Amino acid sequence: MANPRVLKLADQIKEIVATMIERRIKDPRLGFVTVTDVRLTGDTREAKVFYTVMGGEAERAGTAAALQSATGLIRSQVGKQLGLRFTPSLAFVLDAVPEDARHIEDLLAAARSGDARVAEQAAGATYAGEADPYKHPDSDEDDDDQ
């Protein structure tokens, strides 16, 4: 389990980076970016900033290049606002959650269509033998015994 101080620092870095991207970085290559998570090492020397970008592959590549060029500015602002002895180095990583979610949605849609196809086949199906294959005592014999 992570140190509570490290988790708090990670949240603060996430807020600072999101604010910097929104207000200070004016790179035209920068797309619609959302900072999803920040993972900080236990010694607070390195931080991985996970982000997502709305759009296609061109927007992702442009945003990655813009974030790479703005890393120094963002890191200096993180250092100023946190007041740490050592400012963590920042690494921007494209978050794969949206692609994974899309893949899971595709798999669920395929499963739903397969279930619908099986339900269609079952609707018109009949039993190979009798509907109730178990033997039951005849109700006529029970009435005679009484």
C-alpha positions as CSV (number, residue, x, y, z in Angstrom):
1,M,0.0,0.0,0.0
2,A,1.3,3.4,-0.9
3,N,2.3,6.0,1.6
4,P,-0.6,8.6,2.3
5,R,1.9,11.4,1.7
6,V,2.8,10.1,-1.7
7,L,-0.9,9.7,-2.6
8,K,-1.6,13.3,-1.6
9,L,1.4,14.5,-3.6
10,A,0.2,12.6,-6.6
11,D,-3.2,14.2,-6.4
12,Q,-1.7,17.6,-6.1
13,I,0.5,17.0,-9.1
14,K,-2.5,15.8,-11.0
15,E,-4.3,19.1,-10.3
16,I,-1.3,21.2,-11.1
17,V,-0.6,19.5,-14.4
18,A,-4.3,19.7,-15.4
19,T,-4.4,23.4,-14.6
20,M,-1.2,24.0,-16.6
21,I,-2.5,22.1,-19.6
22,E,-5.8,24.0,-19.5
23,R,-4.5,27.5,-18.9
24,R,-0.8,27.9,-19.6
25,I,0.1,25.6,-22.5
26,K,-0.8,27.3,-25.7
27,D,0.6,24.7,-28.2
28,P,-1.7,24.3,-31.2
29,R,-0.9,20.6,-31.4
30,L,-2.5,20.1,-28.0
31,G,-5.8,18.4,-28.3
32,F,-8.6,17.9,-25.8
33,V,-6.6,16.4,-23.0
34,T,-7.9,14.9,-19.7
35,V,-5.4,14.0,-17.0
36,T,-6.7,10.7,-15.6
37,D,-4.1,9.7,-13.0
38,V,-0.7,10.4,-11.6
39,R,1.5,7.6,-10.1
40,L,4.4,8.7,-8.0
41,T,7.3,6.5,-7.0
42,G,7.8,5.9,-3.2
43,D,10.8,8.2,-3.1
44,T,8.8,10.9,-5.0
45,R,11.5,11.2,-7.7
46,E,9.5,10.1,-10.7
47,A,5.9,10.7,-11.7
48,K,3.9,9.1,-14.5
49,V,1.1,11.3,-15.7
50,F,-1.6,9.3,-17.5
51,Y,-3.8,11.2,-19.9
52,T,-6.5,10.6,-22.6
53,V,-7.1,12.6,-25.8
54,M,-10.3,12.9,-27.6
55,G,-9.9,12.3,-31.3
56,G,-8.0,10.0,-33.6
57,E,-4.4,9.0,-34.0
58,A,-3.3,12.4,-35.4
59,E,-4.6,14.2,-32.3
60,R,-2.9,11.7,-30.0
61,A,0.5,12.1,-31.8
62,G,0.2,15.9,-31.8
63,T,-0.8,16.0,-28.1
64,A,2.1,13.6,-27.2
65,A,4.6,15.9,-29.0
66,A,3.1,19.0,-27.3
67,L,3.3,17.5,-23.9
68,Q,6.8,16.3,-24.5
69,S,7.9,19.9,-25.4
70,A,6.1,21.4,-22.4
71,T,7.4,18.9,-19.8
72,G,10.1,21.3,-18.5
73,L,7.6,24.2,-18.0
74,I,5.1,21.9,-16.3
75,R,7.8,20.3,-14.1
76,S,9.1,23.7,-13.0
77,Q,5.6,24.8,-12.0
78,V,5.0,21.6,-10.1
79,G,8.3,22.3,-8.2
80,K,7.3,25.9,-7.4
81,Q,3.8,24.9,-6.2
82,L,4.8,21.9,-4.1
83,G,7.9,23.3,-2.6
84,L,9.7,19.9,-2.5
85,R,13.4,19.5,-2.2
86,F,13.5,17.4,-5.4
87,T,10.9,18.1,-8.0
88,P,9.8,14.8,-9.6
89,S,10.6,14.1,-13.2
90,L,7.4,13.9,-15.3
91,A,6.7,11.2,-17.9
92,F,3.5,11.5,-19.9
93,V,1.8,8.2,-20.7
94,L,-1.3,7.8,-22.9
95,D,-3.9,6.0,-20.9
96,A,-5.2,2.9,-22.5
97,V,-8.5,2.8,-20.6
98,P,-10.7,4.2,-23.4
99,E,-9.4,1.6,-25.9
100,D,-9.8,-1.2,-23.4
101,A,-13.4,-0.1,-22.6
102,R,-14.2,0.0,-26.3
103,H,-12.8,-3.5,-26.8
104,I,-14.9,-4.7,-23.8
105,E,-18.0,-3.1,-25.3
106,D,-17.4,-4.8,-28.6
107,L,-17.0,-8.2,-26.8
108,L,-20.3,-7.6,-24.9
109,A,-22.1,-6.6,-28.1
110,A,-20.9,-9.9,-29.8
111,A,-22.1,-11.9,-26.7
112,R,-25.5,-10.2,-26.9
113,S,-25.9,-11.0,-30.5
114,G,-24.9,-14.6,-29.9
115,D,-27.4,-14.8,-27.1
116,A,-30.1,-13.3,-29.3
117,R,-29.3,-15.9,-32.0
118,V,-29.5,-18.8,-29.5
119,A,-32.8,-17.4,-28.2
120,E,-34.2,-17.3,-31.8
121,Q,-33.2,-20.9,-32.3
122,A,-34.7,-22.0,-29.0
123,A,-38.0,-20.2,-29.7
124,G,-38.9,-22.6,-32.6
125,A,-37.3,-25.7,-31.1
126,T,-39.3,-28.7,-29.9
127,Y,-38.3,-31.5,-27.5
128,A,-36.8,-34.6,-29.0
129,G,-39.0,-36.8,-26.8
130,E,-41.8,-36.0,-24.5
131,A,-41.9,-32.6,-22.9
132,D,-41.6,-34.1,-19.4
133,P,-39.3,-37.2,-19.5
134,Y,-39.9,-38.2,-15.9
135,K,-42.3,-40.9,-14.8
136,H,-45.2,-39.7,-12.7
137,P,-47.6,-42.0,-10.9
138,D,-50.9,-42.1,-12.7
139,S,-53.6,-40.0,-11.0
140,D,-56.2,-42.8,-11.9
141,E,-54.3,-45.4,-9.9
142,D,-54.0,-43.2,-6.9
143,D,-57.8,-42.7,-6.9
144,D,-58.5,-46.4,-7.1
145,D,-56.3,-47.2,-4.0
146,Q,-58.3,-44.9,-1.7
